[in-house]
Amino acid sequence: MIDSEASLKGVLARMNNTGESAGGGGGARPGMEKHRGSGVVRDLDGGEVFIEHGPIGSAGMGAMTMGFKAPPGGVPAAVKEGGRVDFEFSITPQGEFALWSIVPSGAAAPPKGATGARP
């Protein structure tokens, strides 16, 4: 599974290449394509947020659970493990998934492992 995620990151980084200079850092930056999704927070682990989300067509992703780098201002206190969220992210030139924003969506979340994460 880790190998698949590494492969996916590489492919998505190439797909998201806008031809702009990457520079240093690795966080979401102006000029990078933004994608939107909704899902359920499954884990908050330091600088990463693991979200179970539905398909995200603009990024060529199917439904899955994956880690995203926390947004520049950190994860809002209202975002809790098990809570449903709406989020916006970019794929960095390094192939990382970096959140621009994440907010509670207000809908009840299904139990962990249940199908039906909304797109």
Phi and psi restraints in degrees (range 20) as a CNS / XPLOR table:
assign (resid 1 and name C) (resid 2 and name N)
       (resid 2 and name CA) (resid 2 and name C) 1.0 -63.9 20.0 2
assign (resid 2 and name N) (resid 2 and name CA)
       (resid 2 and name C) (resid 3 and name N) 1.0 -42.0 20.0 2
assign (resid 2 and name C) (resid 3 and name N)
       (resid 3 and name CA) (resid 3 and name C) 1.0 -61.4 20.0 2
assign (resid 3 and name N) (resid 3 and name CA)
       (resid 3 and name C) (resid 4 and name N) 1.0 -40.3 20.0 2
assign (resid 3 and name C) (resid 4 and name N)
       (resid 4 and name CA) (resid 4 and name C) 1.0 -63.6 20.0 2
assign (resid 4 and name N) (resid 4 and name CA)
       (resid 4 and name C) (resid 5 and name N) 1.0 -41.1 20.0 2
assign (resid 4 and name C) (resid 5 and name N)
       (resid 5 and name CA) (resid 5 and name C) 1.0 -65.9 20.0 2
assign (resid 5 and name N) (resid 5 and name CA)
       (resid 5 and name C) (resid 6 and name N) 1.0 -40.9 20.0 2
assign (resid 5 and name C) (resid 6 and name N)
       (resid 6 and name CA) (resid 6 and name C) 1.0 -62.9 20.0 2
assign (resid 6 and name N) (resid 6 and name CA)
       (resid 6 and name C) (resid 7 and name N) 1.0 -41.4 20.0 2
assign (resid 6 and name C) (resid 7 and name N)
       (resid 7 and name CA) (resid 7 and name C) 1.0 -64.2 20.0 2
assign (resid 7 and name N) (resid 7 and name CA)
       (resid 7 and name C) (resid 8 and name N) 1.0 -43.4 20.0 2
assign (resid 7 and name C) (resid 8 and name N)
       (resid 8 and name CA) (resid 8 and name C) 1.0 -61.2 20.0 2
assign (resid 8 and name N) (resid 8 and name CA)
       (resid 8 and name C) (resid 9 and name N) 1.0 -42.3 20.0 2
assign (resid 8 and name C) (resid 9 and name N)
       (resid 9 and name CA) (resid 9 and name C) 1.0 -60.5 20.0 2
assign (resid 9 and name N) (resid 9 and name CA)
       (resid 9 and name C) (resid 10 and name N) 1.0 -42.2 20.0 2
assign (resid 9 and name C) (resid 10 and name N)
       (resid 10 and name CA) (resid 10 and name C) 1.0 -64.6 20.0 2
assign (resid 10 and name N) (resid 10 and name CA)
       (resid 10 and name C) (resid 11 and name N) 1.0 -44.4 20.0 2
assign (resid 10 and name C) (resid 11 and name N)
       (resid 11 and name CA) (resid 11 and name C) 1.0 -64.4 20.0 2
assign (resid 11 and name N) (resid 11 and name CA)
       (resid 11 and name C) (resid 12 and name N) 1.0 -45.8 20.0 2
assign (resid 11 and name C) (resid 12 and name N)
       (resid 12 and name CA) (resid 12 and name C) 1.0 -66.8 20.0 2
assign (resid 12 and name N) (resid 12 and name CA)
       (resid 12 and name C) (resid 13 and name N) 1.0 -34.3 20.0 2
assign (resid 12 and name C) (resid 13 and name N)
       (resid 13 and name CA) (resid 13 and name C) 1.0 -63.0 20.0 2
assign (resid 13 and name N) (resid 13 and name CA)
       (resid 13 and name C) (resid 14 and name N) 1.0 -41.5 20.0 2
assign (resid 13 and name C) (resid 14 and name N)
       (resid 14 and name CA) (resid 14 and name C) 1.0 -67.0 20.0 2
assign (resid 14 and name N) (resid 14 and name CA)
       (resid 14 and name C) (resid 15 and name N) 1.0 -38.2 20.0 2
assign (resid 14 and name C) (resid 15 and name N)
       (resid 15 and name CA) (resid 15 and name C) 1.0 -66.5 20.0 2
assign (resid 15 and name N) (resid 15 and name CA)
       (resid 15 and name C) (resid 16 and name N) 1.0 -32.1 20.0 2
assign (resid 15 and name C) (resid 16 and name N)
       (resid 16 and name CA) (resid 16 and name C) 1.0 -91.0 20.0 2
assign (resid 16 and name N) (resid 16 and name CA)
       (resid 16 and name C) (resid 17 and name N) 1.0 -0.5 20.0 2
assign (resid 16 and name C) (resid 17 and name N)
       (resid 17 and name CA) (resid 17 and name C) 1.0 -63.8 20.0 2
assign (resid 17 and name N) (resid 17 and name CA)
       (resid 17 and name C) (resid 18 and name N) 1.0 117.3 20.0 2
assign (resid 17 and name C) (resid 18 and name N)
       (resid 18 and name CA) (resid 18 and name C) 1.0 -95.7 20.0 2
assign (resid 18 and name N) (resid 18 and name CA)
       (resid 18 and name C) (resid 19 and name N) 1.0 -1.4 20.0 2
assign (resid 18 and name C) (resid 19 and name N)
       (resid 19 and name CA) (resid 19 and name C) 1.0 84.6 20.0 2
assign (resid 19 and name N) (resid 19 and name CA)
       (resid 19 and name C) (resid 20 and name N) 1.0 1.2 20.0 2
assign (resid 19 and name C) (resid 20 and name N)
       (resid 20 and name CA) (resid 20 and name C) 1.0 -86.0 20.0 2
assign (resid 20 and name N) (resid 20 and name CA)
       (resid 20 and name C) (resid 21 and name N) 1.0 158.2 20.0 2
assign (resid 20 and name C) (resid 21 and name N)
       (resid 21 and name CA) (resid 21 and name C) 1.0 -65.0 20.0 2
assign (resid 21 and name N) (resid 21 and name CA)
       (resid 21 and name C) (resid 22 and name N) 1.0 132.6 20.0 2
assign (resid 21 and name C) (resid 22 and name N)
       (resid 22 and name CA) (resid 22 and name C) 1.0 -75.1 20.0 2
assign (resid 22 and name N) (resid 22 and name CA)
       (resid 22 and name C) (resid 23 and name N) 1.0 -40.2 20.0 2
assign (resid 22 and name C) (resid 23 and name N)
       (resid 23 and name CA) (resid 23 and name C) 1.0 67.1 20.0 2
assign (resid 23 and name N) (resid 23 and name CA)
       (resid 23 and name C) (resid 24 and name N) 1.0 -166.3 20.0 2
assign (resid 23 and name C) (resid 24 and name N)
       (resid 24 and name CA) (resid 24 and name C) 1.0 -95.8 20.0 2
assign (resid 24 and name N) (resid 24 and name CA)
       (resid 24 and name C) (resid 25 and name N) 1.0 -175.4 20.0 2
assign (resid 24 and name C) (resid 25 and name N)
       (resid 25 and name CA) (resid 25 and name C) 1.0 99.6 20.0 2
assign (resid 25 and name N) (resid 25 and name CA)
       (resid 25 and name C) (resid 26 and name N) 1.0 -91.4 20.0 2
assign (resid 25 and name C) (resid 26 and name N)
       (resid 26 and name CA) (resid 26 and name C) 1.0 116.6 20.0 2
assign (resid 26 and name N) (resid 26 and name CA)
       (resid 26 and name C) (resid 27 and name N) 1.0 -6.7 20.0 2
assign (resid 26 and name C) (resid 27 and name N)
       (resid 27 and name CA) (resid 27 and name C) 1.0 -84.4 20.0 2
assign (resid 27 and name N) (resid 27 and name CA)
       (resid 27 and name C) (resid 28 and name N) 1.0 173.6 20.0 2
assign (resid 27 and name C) (resid 28 and name N)
       (resid 28 and name CA) (resid 28 and name C) 1.0 -65.8 20.0 2
assign (resid 28 and name N) (resid 28 and name CA)
       (resid 28 and name C) (resid 29 and name N) 1.0 136.5 20.0 2
assign (resid 28 and name C) (resid 29 and name N)
       (resid 29 and name CA) (resid 29 and name C) 1.0 -133.0 20.0 2
assign (resid 29 and name N) (resid 29 and name CA)
       (resid 29 and name C) (resid 30 and name N) 1.0 155.7 20.0 2
assign (resid 29 and name C) (resid 30 and name N)
       (resid 30 and name CA) (resid 30 and name C) 1.0 -55.4 20.0 2
assign (resid 30 and name N) (resid 30 and name CA)
       (resid 30 and name C) (resid 31 and name N) 1.0 145.8 20.0 2
assign (resid 30 and name C) (resid 31 and name N)
       (resid 31 and name CA) (resid 31 and name C) 1.0 94.6 20.0 2
assign (resid 31 and name N) (resid 31 and name CA)
       (resid 31 and name C) (resid 32 and name N) 1.0 -13.5 20.0 2
assign (resid 31 and name C) (resid 32 and name N)
       (resid 32 and name CA) (resid 32 and name C) 1.0 -88.1 20.0 2
assign (resid 32 and name N) (resid 32 and name CA)
       (resid 32 and name C) (resid 33 and name N) 1.0 143.4 20.0 2
assign (resid 32 and name C) (resid 33 and name N)
       (resid 33 and name CA) (resid 33 and name C) 1.0 -65.1 20.0 2
assign (resid 33 and name N) (resid 33 and name CA)
       (resid 33 and name C) (resid 34 and name N) 1.0 134.8 20.0 2
assign (resid 33 and name C) (resid 34 and name N)
       (resid 34 and name CA) (resid 34 and name C) 1.0 -101.3 20.0 2
assign (resid 34 and name N) (resid 34 and name CA)
       (resid 34 and name C) (resid 35 and name N) 1.0 142.9 20.0 2
assign (resid 34 and name C) (resid 35 and name N)
       (resid 35 and name CA) (resid 35 and name C) 1.0 -124.3 20.0 2
assign (resid 35 and name N) (resid 35 and name CA)
       (resid 35 and name C) (resid 36 and name N) 1.0 151.1 20.0 2
assign (resid 35 and name C) (resid 36 and name N)
       (resid 36 and name CA) (resid 36 and name C) 1.0 -121.1 20.0 2
assign (resid 36 and name N) (resid 36 and name CA)
       (resid 36 and name C) (resid 37 and name N) 1.0 146.1 20.0 2
assign (resid 36 and name C) (resid 37 and name N)
       (resid 37 and name CA) (resid 37 and name C) 1.0 -153.6 20.0 2
assign (resid 37 and name N) (resid 37 and name CA)
       (resid 37 and name C) (resid 38 and name N) 1.0 171.4 20.0 2
assign (resid 37 and name C) (resid 38 and name N)
       (resid 38 and name CA) (resid 38 and name C) 1.0 -134.5 20.0 2
assign (resid 38 and name N) (resid 38 and name CA)
       (resid 38 and name C) (resid 39 and name N) 1.0 149.4 20.0 2
assign (resid 38 and name C) (resid 39 and name N)
       (resid 39 and name CA) (resid 39 and name C) 1.0 -176.5 20.0 2
assign (resid 39 and name N) (resid 39 and name CA)
       (resid 39 and name C) (resid 40 and name N) 1.0 -161.4 20.0 2
assign (resid 39 and name C) (resid 40 and name N)
       (resid 40 and name CA) (resid 40 and name C) 1.0 -121.8 20.0 2
assign (resid 40 and name N) (resid 40 and name CA)
       (resid 40 and name C) (resid 41 and name N) 1.0 130.0 20.0 2
assign (resid 40 and name C) (resid 41 and name N)
       (resid 41 and name CA) (resid 41 and name C) 1.0 -71.7 20.0 2
assign (resid 41 and name N) (resid 41 and name CA)
       (resid 41 and name C) (resid 42 and name N) 1.0 121.1 20.0 2
assign (resid 41 and name C) (resid 42 and name N)
       (resid 42 and name CA) (resid 42 and name C) 1.0 -101.8 20.0 2
assign (resid 42 and name N) (resid 42 and name CA)
       (resid 42 and name C) (resid 43 and name N) 1.0 -21.7 20.0 2
assign (resid 42 and name C) (resid 43 and name N)
       (resid 43 and name CA) (resid 43 and name C) 1.0 -163.7 20.0 2
assign (resid 43 and name N) (resid 43 and name CA)
       (resid 43 and name C) (resid 44 and name N) 1.0 141.2 20.0 2
assign (resid 43 and name C) (resid 44 and name N)
       (resid 44 and name CA) (resid 44 and name C) 1.0 -115.2 20.0 2
assign (resid 44 and name N) (resid 44 and name CA)
       (resid 44 and name C) (resid 45 and name N) 1.0 111.4 20.0 2
assign (resid 44 and name C) (resid 45 and name N)
       (resid 45 and name CA) (resid 45 and name C) 1.0 -126.7 20.0 2
assign (resid 45 and name N) (resid 45 and name CA)
       (resid 45 and name C) (resid 46 and name N) 1.0 86.8 20.0 2
assign (resid 45 and name C) (resid 46 and name N)
       (resid 46 and name CA) (resid 46 and name C) 1.0 60.4 20.0 2
assign (resid 46 and name N) (resid 46 and name CA)
       (resid 46 and name C) (resid 47 and name N) 1.0 -112.2 20.0 2
assign (resid 46 and name C) (resid 47 and name N)
       (resid 47 and name CA) (resid 47 and name C) 1.0 -89.4 20.0 2
assign (resid 47 and name N) (resid 47 and name CA)
       (resid 47 and name C) (resid 48 and name N) 1.0 8.3 20.0 2
assign (resid 47 and name C) (resid 48 and name N)
       (resid 48 and name CA) (resid 48 and name C) 1.0 -125.5 20.0 2
assign (resid 48 and name N) (resid 48 and name CA)
       (resid 48 and name C) (resid 49 and name N) 1.0 147.4 20.0 2
assign (resid 48 and name C) (resid 49 and name N)
       (resid 49 and name CA) (resid 49 and name C) 1.0 -121.6 20.0 2
assign (resid 49 and name N) (resid 49 and name CA)
       (resid 49 and name C) (resid 50 and name N) 1.0 122.2 20.0 2
assign (resid 49 and name C) (resid 50 and name N)
       (resid 50 and name CA) (resid 50 and name C) 1.0 -96.6 20.0 2
assign (resid 50 and name N) (resid 50 and name CA)
       (resid 50 and name C) (resid 51 and name N) 1.0 120.4 20.0 2
assign (resid 50 and name C) (resid 51 and name N)
       (resid 51 and name CA) (resid 51 and name C) 1.0 -121.6 20.0 2
assign (resid 51 and name N) (resid 51 and name CA)
       (resid 51 and name C) (resid 52 and name N) 1.0 129.9 20.0 2
assign (resid 51 and name C) (resid 52 and name N)
       (resid 52 and name CA) (resid 52 and name C) 1.0 -88.8 20.0 2
assign (resid 52 and name N) (resid 52 and name CA)
       (resid 52 and name C) (resid 53 and name N) 1.0 113.7 20.0 2
assign (resid 52 and name C) (resid 53 and name N)
       (resid 53 and name CA) (resid 53 and name C) 1.0 -128.6 20.0 2
assign (resid 53 and name N) (resid 53 and name CA)
       (resid 53 and name C) (resid 54 and name N) 1.0 161.5 20.0 2
assign (resid 53 and name C) (resid 54 and name N)
       (resid 54 and name CA) (resid 54 and name C) 1.0 -80.7 20.0 2
assign (resid 54 and name N) (resid 54 and name CA)
       (resid 54 and name C) (resid 55 and name N) 1.0 -175.3 20.0 2
assign (resid 54 and name C) (resid 55 and name N)
       (resid 55 and name CA) (resid 55 and name C) 1.0 -58.9 20.0 2
assign (resid 55 and name N) (resid 55 and name CA)
       (resid 55 and name C) (resid 56 and name N) 1.0 142.2 20.0 2
assign (resid 55 and name C) (resid 56 and name N)
       (resid 56 and name CA) (resid 56 and name C) 1.0 -124.1 20.0 2
assign (resid 56 and name N) (resid 56 and name CA)
       (resid 56 and name C) (resid 57 and name N) 1.0 91.7 20.0 2
assign (resid 56 and name C) (resid 57 and name N)
       (resid 57 and name CA) (resid 57 and name C) 1.0 -58.4 20.0 2
assign (resid 57 and name N) (resid 57 and name CA)
       (resid 57 and name C) (resid 58 and name N) 1.0 -39.5 20.0 2
assign (resid 57 and name C) (resid 58 and name N)
       (resid 58 and name CA) (resid 58 and name C) 1.0 -63.8 20.0 2
assign (resid 58 and name N) (resid 58 and name CA)
       (resid 58 and name C) (resid 59 and name N) 1.0 -23.2 20.0 2
assign (resid 58 and name C) (resid 59 and name N)
       (resid 59 and name CA) (resid 59 and name C) 1.0 -103.8 20.0 2
assign (resid 59 and name N) (resid 59 and name CA)
       (resid 59 and name C) (resid 60 and name N) 1.0 1.1 20.0 2
assign (resid 59 and name C) (resid 60 and name N)
       (resid 60 and name CA) (resid 60 and name C) 1.0 68.2 20.0 2
assign (resid 60 and name N) (resid 60 and name CA)
       (resid 60 and name C) (resid 61 and name N) 1.0 30.8 20.0 2
assign (resid 60 and name C) (resid 61 and name N)
       (resid 61 and name CA) (resid 61 and name C) 1.0 -107.7 20.0 2
assign (resid 61 and name N) (resid 61 and name CA)
       (resid 61 and name C) (resid 62 and name N) 1.0 142.1 20.0 2
assign (resid 61 and name C) (resid 62 and name N)
       (resid 62 and name CA) (resid 62 and name C) 1.0 -88.0 20.0 2
assign (resid 62 and name N) (resid 62 and name CA)
       (resid 62 and name C) (resid 63 and name N) 1.0 -179.7 20.0 2
assign (resid 62 and name C) (resid 63 and name N)
       (resid 63 and name CA) (resid 63 and name C) 1.0 -66.9 20.0 2
assign (resid 63 and name N) (resid 63 and name CA)
       (resid 63 and name C) (resid 64 and name N) 1.0 136.8 20.0 2
assign (resid 63 and name C) (resid 64 and name N)
       (resid 64 and name CA) (resid 64 and name C) 1.0 -170.5 20.0 2
assign (resid 64 and name N) (resid 64 and name CA)
       (resid 64 and name C) (resid 65 and name N) 1.0 173.7 20.0 2
assign (resid 64 and name C) (resid 65 and name N)
       (resid 65 and name CA) (resid 65 and name C) 1.0 -111.3 20.0 2
assign (resid 65 and name N) (resid 65 and name CA)
       (resid 65 and name C) (resid 66 and name N) 1.0 128.9 20.0 2
assign (resid 65 and name C) (resid 66 and name N)
       (resid 66 and name CA) (resid 66 and name C) 1.0 -151.3 20.0 2
assign (resid 66 and name N) (resid 66 and name CA)
       (resid 66 and name C) (resid 67 and name N) 1.0 163.5 20.0 2
assign (resid 66 and name C) (resid 67 and name N)
       (resid 67 and name CA) (resid 67 and name C) 1.0 -93.9 20.0 2
assign (resid 67 and name N) (resid 67 and name CA)
       (resid 67 and name C) (resid 68 and name N) 1.0 142.3 20.0 2
assign (resid 67 and name C) (resid 68 and name N)
       (resid 68 and name CA) (resid 68 and name C) 1.0 -126.1 20.0 2
assign (resid 68 and name N) (resid 68 and name CA)
       (resid 68 and name C) (resid 69 and name N) 1.0 140.8 20.0 2
assign (resid 68 and name C) (resid 69 and name N)
       (resid 69 and name CA) (resid 69 and name C) 1.0 -65.7 20.0 2
assign (resid 69 and name N) (resid 69 and name CA)
       (resid 69 and name C) (resid 70 and name N) 1.0 139.3 20.0 2
assign (resid 69 and name C) (resid 70 and name N)
       (resid 70 and name CA) (resid 70 and name C) 1.0 -59.9 20.0 2
assign (resid 70 and name N) (resid 70 and name CA)
       (resid 70 and name C) (resid 71 and name N) 1.0 151.7 20.0 2
assign (resid 70 and name C) (resid 71 and name N)
       (resid 71 and name CA) (resid 71 and name C) 1.0 -66.0 20.0 2
assign (resid 71 and name N) (resid 71 and name CA)
       (resid 71 and name C) (resid 72 and name N) 1.0 161.6 20.0 2
assign (resid 71 and name C) (resid 72 and name N)
       (resid 72 and name CA) (resid 72 and name C) 1.0 -51.4 20.0 2
assign (resid 72 and name N) (resid 72 and name CA)
       (resid 72 and name C) (resid 73 and name N) 1.0 -37.2 20.0 2
assign (resid 72 and name C) (resid 73 and name N)
       (resid 73 and name CA) (resid 73 and name C) 1.0 -87.2 20.0 2
assign (resid 73 and name N) (resid 73 and name CA)
       (resid 73 and name C) (resid 74 and name N) 1.0 4.8 20.0 2
assign (resid 73 and name C) (resid 74 and name N)
       (resid 74 and name CA) (resid 74 and name C) 1.0 88.6 20.0 2
assign (resid 74 and name N) (resid 74 and name CA)
       (resid 74 and name C) (resid 75 and name N) 1.0 175.0 20.0 2
assign (resid 74 and name C) (resid 75 and name N)
       (resid 75 and name CA) (resid 75 and name C) 1.0 -82.5 20.0 2
assign (resid 75 and name N) (resid 75 and name CA)
       (resid 75 and name C) (resid 76 and name N) 1.0 126.3 20.0 2
assign (resid 75 and name C) (resid 76 and name N)
       (resid 76 and name CA) (resid 76 and name C) 1.0 -58.1 20.0 2
assign (resid 76 and name N) (resid 76 and name CA)
       (resid 76 and name C) (resid 77 and name N) 1.0 145.4 20.0 2
assign (resid 76 and name C) (resid 77 and name N)
       (resid 77 and name CA) (resid 77 and name C) 1.0 -59.3 20.0 2
assign (resid 77 and name N) (resid 77 and name CA)
       (resid 77 and name C) (resid 78 and name N) 1.0 -27.7 20.0 2
assign (resid 77 and name C) (resid 78 and name N)
       (resid 78 and name CA) (resid 78 and name C) 1.0 -73.5 20.0 2
assign (resid 78 and name N) (resid 78 and name CA)
       (resid 78 and name C) (resid 79 and name N) 1.0 -14.1 20.0 2
assign (resid 78 and name C) (resid 79 and name N)
       (resid 79 and name CA) (resid 79 and name C) 1.0 -84.6 20.0 2
assign (resid 79 and name N) (resid 79 and name CA)
       (resid 79 and name C) (resid 80 and name N) 1.0 118.5 20.0 2
assign (resid 79 and name C) (resid 80 and name N)
       (resid 80 and name CA) (resid 80 and name C) 1.0 -124.7 20.0 2
assign (resid 80 and name N) (resid 80 and name CA)
       (resid 80 and name C) (resid 81 and name N) 1.0 152.9 20.0 2
assign (resid 80 and name C) (resid 81 and name N)
       (resid 81 and name CA) (resid 81 and name C) 1.0 -58.6 20.0 2
assign (resid 81 and name N) (resid 81 and name CA)
       (resid 81 and name C) (resid 82 and name N) 1.0 131.8 20.0 2
assign (resid 81 and name C) (resid 82 and name N)
       (resid 82 and name CA) (resid 82 and name C) 1.0 90.1 20.0 2
assign (resid 82 and name N) (resid 82 and name CA)
       (resid 82 and name C) (resid 83 and name N) 1.0 -8.6 20.0 2
assign (resid 82 and name C) (resid 83 and name N)
       (resid 83 and name CA) (resid 83 and name C) 1.0 -87.3 20.0 2
assign (resid 83 and name N) (resid 83 and name CA)
       (resid 83 and name C) (resid 84 and name N) 1.0 147.4 20.0 2
assign (resid 83 and name C) (resid 84 and name N)
       (resid 84 and name CA) (resid 84 and name C) 1.0 -81.5 20.0 2
assign (resid 84 and name N) (resid 84 and name CA)
       (resid 84 and name C) (resid 85 and name N) 1.0 136.8 20.0 2
assign (resid 84 and name C) (resid 85 and name N)
       (resid 85 and name CA) (resid 85 and name C) 1.0 -134.9 20.0 2
assign (resid 85 and name N) (resid 85 and name CA)
       (resid 85 and name C) (resid 86 and name N) 1.0 158.2 20.0 2
assign (resid 85 and name C) (resid 86 and name N)
       (resid 86 and name CA) (resid 86 and name C) 1.0 -111.5 20.0 2
assign (resid 86 and name N) (resid 86 and name CA)
       (resid 86 and name C) (resid 87 and name N) 1.0 137.6 20.0 2
assign (resid 86 and name C) (resid 87 and name N)
       (resid 87 and name CA) (resid 87 and name C) 1.0 -143.4 20.0 2
assign (resid 87 and name N) (resid 87 and name CA)
       (resid 87 and name C) (resid 88 and name N) 1.0 158.6 20.0 2
assign (resid 87 and name C) (resid 88 and name N)
       (resid 88 and name CA) (resid 88 and name C) 1.0 -130.7 20.0 2
assign (resid 88 and name N) (resid 88 and name CA)
       (resid 88 and name C) (resid 89 and name N) 1.0 134.4 20.0 2
assign (resid 88 and name C) (resid 89 and name N)
       (resid 89 and name CA) (resid 89 and name C) 1.0 -145.9 20.0 2
assign (resid 89 and name N) (resid 89 and name CA)
       (resid 89 and name C) (resid 90 and name N) 1.0 166.8 20.0 2
assign (resid 89 and name C) (resid 90 and name N)
       (resid 90 and name CA) (resid 90 and name C) 1.0 -129.3 20.0 2
assign (resid 90 and name N) (resid 90 and name CA)
       (resid 90 and name C) (resid 91 and name N) 1.0 158.8 20.0 2
assign (resid 90 and name C) (resid 91 and name N)
       (resid 91 and name CA) (resid 91 and name C) 1.0 -102.8 20.0 2
assign (resid 91 and name N) (resid 91 and name CA)
       (resid 91 and name C) (resid 92 and name N) 1.0 117.5 20.0 2
assign (resid 91 and name C) (resid 92 and name N)
       (resid 92 and name CA) (resid 92 and name C) 1.0 -73.0 20.0 2
assign (resid 92 and name N) (resid 92 and name CA)
       (resid 92 and name C) (resid 93 and name N) 1.0 162.1 20.0 2
assign (resid 92 and name C) (resid 93 and name N)
       (resid 93 and name CA) (resid 93 and name C) 1.0 -58.0 20.0 2
assign (resid 93 and name N) (resid 93 and name CA)
       (resid 93 and name C) (resid 94 and name N) 1.0 -22.8 20.0 2
assign (resid 93 and name C) (resid 94 and name N)
       (resid 94 and name CA) (resid 94 and name C) 1.0 -83.9 20.0 2
assign (resid 94 and name N) (resid 94 and name CA)
       (resid 94 and name C) (resid 95 and name N) 1.0 -0.7 20.0 2
assign (resid 94 and name C) (resid 95 and name N)
       (resid 95 and name CA) (resid 95 and name C) 1.0 85.3 20.0 2
assign (resid 95 and name N) (resid 95 and name CA)
       (resid 95 and name C) (resid 96 and name N) 1.0 13.4 20.0 2
assign (resid 95 and name C) (resid 96 and name N)
       (resid 96 and name CA) (resid 96 and name C) 1.0 -90.0 20.0 2
assign (resid 96 and name N) (resid 96 and name CA)
       (resid 96 and name C) (resid 97 and name N) 1.0 152.5 20.0 2
assign (resid 96 and name C) (resid 97 and name N)
       (resid 97 and name CA) (resid 97 and name C) 1.0 -101.3 20.0 2
assign (resid 97 and name N) (resid 97 and name CA)
       (resid 97 and name C) (resid 98 and name N) 1.0 108.5 20.0 2
assign (resid 97 and name C) (resid 98 and name N)
       (resid 98 and name CA) (resid 98 and name C) 1.0 -112.1 20.0 2
assign (resid 98 and name N) (resid 98 and name CA)
       (resid 98 and name C) (resid 99 and name N) 1.0 123.3 20.0 2
assign (resid 98 and name C) (resid 99 and name N)
       (resid 99 and name CA) (resid 99 and name C) 1.0 -73.2 20.0 2
assign (resid 99 and name N) (resid 99 and name CA)
       (resid 99 and name C) (resid 100 and name N) 1.0 137.9 20.0 2
assign (resid 99 and name C) (resid 100 and name N)
       (resid 100 and name CA) (resid 100 and name C) 1.0 -91.5 20.0 2
assign (resid 100 and name N) (resid 100 and name CA)
       (resid 100 and name C) (resid 101 and name N) 1.0 -41.2 20.0 2
assign (resid 100 and name C) (resid 101 and name N)
       (resid 101 and name CA) (resid 101 and name C) 1.0 -153.6 20.0 2
assign (resid 101 and name N) (resid 101 and name CA)
       (resid 101 and name C) (resid 102 and name N) 1.0 154.8 20.0 2
assign (resid 101 and name C) (resid 102 and name N)
       (resid 102 and name CA) (resid 102 and name C) 1.0 -151.4 20.0 2
assign (resid 102 and name N) (resid 102 and name CA)
       (resid 102 and name C) (resid 103 and name N) 1.0 127.4 20.0 2
assign (resid 102 and name C) (resid 103 and name N)
       (resid 103 and name CA) (resid 103 and name C) 1.0 -139.4 20.0 2
assign (resid 103 and name N) (resid 103 and name CA)
       (resid 103 and name C) (resid 104 and name N) 1.0 148.9 20.0 2
assign (resid 103 and name C) (resid 104 and name N)
       (resid 104 and name CA) (resid 104 and name C) 1.0 -61.9 20.0 2
assign (resid 104 and name N) (resid 104 and name CA)
       (resid 104 and name C) (resid 105 and name N) 1.0 139.7 20.0 2
assign (resid 104 and name C) (resid 105 and name N)
       (resid 105 and name CA) (resid 105 and name C) 1.0 -91.7 20.0 2
assign (resid 105 and name N) (resid 105 and name CA)
       (resid 105 and name C) (resid 106 and name N) 1.0 -15.5 20.0 2
assign (resid 105 and name C) (resid 106 and name N)
       (resid 106 and name CA) (resid 106 and name C) 1.0 91.3 20.0 2
assign (resid 106 and name N) (resid 106 and name CA)
       (resid 106 and name C) (resid 107 and name N) 1.0 -12.8 20.0 2
assign (resid 106 and name C) (resid 107 and name N)
       (resid 107 and name CA) (resid 107 and name C) 1.0 -88.5 20.0 2
assign (resid 107 and name N) (resid 107 and name CA)
       (resid 107 and name C) (resid 108 and name N) 1.0 151.2 20.0 2
assign (resid 107 and name C) (resid 108 and name N)
       (resid 108 and name CA) (resid 108 and name C) 1.0 -67.7 20.0 2
assign (resid 108 and name N) (resid 108 and name CA)
       (resid 108 and name C) (resid 109 and name N) 1.0 140.4 20.0 2
assign (resid 108 and name C) (resid 109 and name N)
       (resid 109 and name CA) (resid 109 and name C) 1.0 -93.0 20.0 2
assign (resid 109 and name N) (resid 109 and name CA)
       (resid 109 and name C) (resid 110 and name N) 1.0 144.3 20.0 2
assign (resid 109 and name C) (resid 110 and name N)
       (resid 110 and name CA) (resid 110 and name C) 1.0 -72.9 20.0 2
assign (resid 110 and name N) (resid 110 and name CA)
       (resid 110 and name C) (resid 111 and name N) 1.0 158.3 20.0 2
assign (resid 110 and name C) (resid 111 and name N)
       (resid 111 and name CA) (resid 111 and name C) 1.0 -61.3 20.0 2
assign (resid 111 and name N) (resid 111 and name CA)
       (resid 111 and name C) (resid 112 and name N) 1.0 154.8 20.0 2
assign (resid 111 and name C) (resid 112 and name N)
       (resid 112 and name CA) (resid 112 and name C) 1.0 -56.4 20.0 2
assign (resid 112 and name N) (resid 112 and name CA)
       (resid 112 and name C) (resid 113 and name N) 1.0 133.5 20.0 2
assign (resid 112 and name C) (resid 113 and name N)
       (resid 113 and name CA) (resid 113 and name C) 1.0 90.0 20.0 2
assign (resid 113 and name N) (resid 113 and name CA)
       (resid 113 and name C) (resid 114 and name N) 1.0 -11.8 20.0 2
assign (resid 113 and name C) (resid 114 and name N)
       (resid 114 and name CA) (resid 114 and name C) 1.0 -78.1 20.0 2
assign (resid 114 and name N) (resid 114 and name CA)
       (resid 114 and name C) (resid 115 and name N) 1.0 147.9 20.0 2
assign (resid 114 and name C) (resid 115 and name N)
       (resid 115 and name CA) (resid 115 and name C) 1.0 -81.9 20.0 2
assign (resid 115 and name N) (resid 115 and name CA)
       (resid 115 and name C) (resid 116 and name N) 1.0 166.0 20.0 2
assign (resid 115 and name C) (resid 116 and name N)
       (resid 116 and name CA) (resid 116 and name C) 1.0 108.3 20.0 2
assign (resid 116 and name N) (resid 116 and name CA)
       (resid 116 and name C) (resid 117 and name N) 1.0 17.6 20.0 2
assign (resid 116 and name C) (resid 117 and name N)
       (resid 117 and name CA) (resid 117 and name C) 1.0 -59.4 20.0 2
assign (resid 117 and name N) (resid 117 and name CA)
       (resid 117 and name C) (resid 118 and name N) 1.0 130.9 20.0 2
assign (resid 117 and name C) (resid 118 and name N)
       (resid 118 and name CA) (resid 118 and name C) 1.0 -78.9 20.0 2
assign (resid 118 and name N) (resid 118 and name CA)
       (resid 118 and name C) (resid 119 and name N) 1.0 150.3 20.0 2
